[in-house]
Amino acid sequence: MNTTPLPDRTQVAVVGGGPTGLALAVTLASAGIDFVVLDKLAEGANTSRAAVVHARTLEVLEELGASEELISRGIQLTRFAARDGSRRLLTVPFDKLPTAYPYTLMVPQYETEGVLLDRLRTLGGDVHRPYEVASVVQDEDGVTLTMSTGQTLRAAYAVGADGMHSTVREAAGIGFSGSAYGESFVLADVVMDWTPGPREVSLTFATAGLTVVAPLPGGHYRVVATVDDAPATPDLAFIQRLLDERAPGQAKVTGRAWSSRFRVHHRVADHYRADRLFLAGDAAHVHSPAGGQGMNTGIQDGYALGQAFATGRLDGYEAQRRPVAQRVVAFTDRMTRMATTRNPMARGVRNIVLPLLGHTAMPKKLATELAELNYR
């Protein structure tokens, strides 16, 4: 735990020490702007949660001096396959992308946070923990943040990088338009024998729902699946039954590192700024995990906002980043609804059309969209 005393004032208060807040802090530190990062947890999370780092994010991390170390901790994959059961419908290739990083990097989120935190400390910064922000009040001259302990921090600006249930967004009075998916999502990291193997991300369609399987370092696989009503902590037997139903004969699960259940929303904040308060990451947008773009979009938000502070072009932040979130939310929603449809006619059309699209420019366009290279 960081026991550094909380200062009385700063230029930018960053609420949330996850990937978005850390990317913002590194950008501010590199620009010589005074900041304080606050996080309510006593230490960073050690579960893997987000596990995909796309090409555009790696370009941003290169600018922040963090890409090389993160790449050394992950697995580079060059294809994303869509299947119906064991039948391959479409392959999306990443190896021809116009970038220095023509692949998707599979690496647990705690590694991404760890690399960004190490970089921040190298630049002389850190995360103040555990400080839970209980209230945020702005006036003409600045923002007063009050902790649950009663301590206060005065800042010229405050940024909410504090997740879907953002205290900063609520204080700003900014709406969070959208809705929740009806299904719950299962998230698990397991050890298993997996027939498609460890060289690609597999998105499998089934009448019971969508399943994504992706390799992780250390011989683990990430499993993400839609389930009507999943248990809070899915056990090994539950995960095995799920894969038997959706990918028959392809998986033998032998171990579980951790698992969880969560509900997924697709929402975008009505604004990214209210005077001296700003939003970034999950505080500004949440969406389906299909495509693994959530953390990536957040890191890019943090970098863009940090640059806006550095250049004094704060008015341009919302115009630059909110359309990106709208595009990502719409794209992942289409992917999720296509994958989870239970309409027999729609499934039949999907399974006929996707293989045909494999012979067009569509796979490369999909790869570019997933990699977020259109958002530079």
Sequence and secondary structure as in RCSB ss.txt:
>XXXX:A:sequence
MNTTPLPDRTQVAVVGGGPTGLALAVTLASAGIDFVVLDKLAEGANTSRAAVVHARTLEVLEELGASEELISRGI
QLTRFAARDGSRRLLTVPFDKLPTAYPYTLMVPQYETEGVLLDRLRTLGGDVHRPYEVASVVQDEDGVTLTMSTG
QTLRAAYAVGADGMHSTVREAAGIGFSGSAYGESFVLADVVMDWTPGPREVSLTFATAGLTVVAPLPGGHYRVVA
TVDDAPATPDLAFIQRLLDERAPGQAKVTGRAWSSRFRVHHRVADHYRADRLFLAGDAAHVHSPAGGQGMNTGIQ
DGYALGQAFATGRLDGYEAQRRPVAQRVVAFTDRMTRMATTRNPMARGVRNIVLPLLGHTAMPKKLATELAELNY
R
>XXXX:A:secstr
       SEEEEEEE  SHHHHHHHHHHHHHT  EEEE SSSS   S    EE HHHHHHHHHTT HHHHHHTSE
EE EEEEEETTEEEEEEE TT SSS  SEEE  HHHHHHHHHHHHHHTT  EETT  EEEEEE SS EEEEETTS
 EEEEEEEEE S TT HHHHHHT  EEEEEEEEEEEEEEEEEEETT TTSEEEEE TT  EEEEE GGG EEEEE
EESS  SS  HHHHHHHHHHHSTTSEEEEEEEEEEEEEEEEEEES SEETTEEE GGGTEE   TTS HHHHHHH
HHHHHHHHHHHT TTHHHHHHHHHHHHHHHHHHHHHHHHH   HHHHHHHHHHHHHHTTSSHHHHHHHHHHTGGG
 
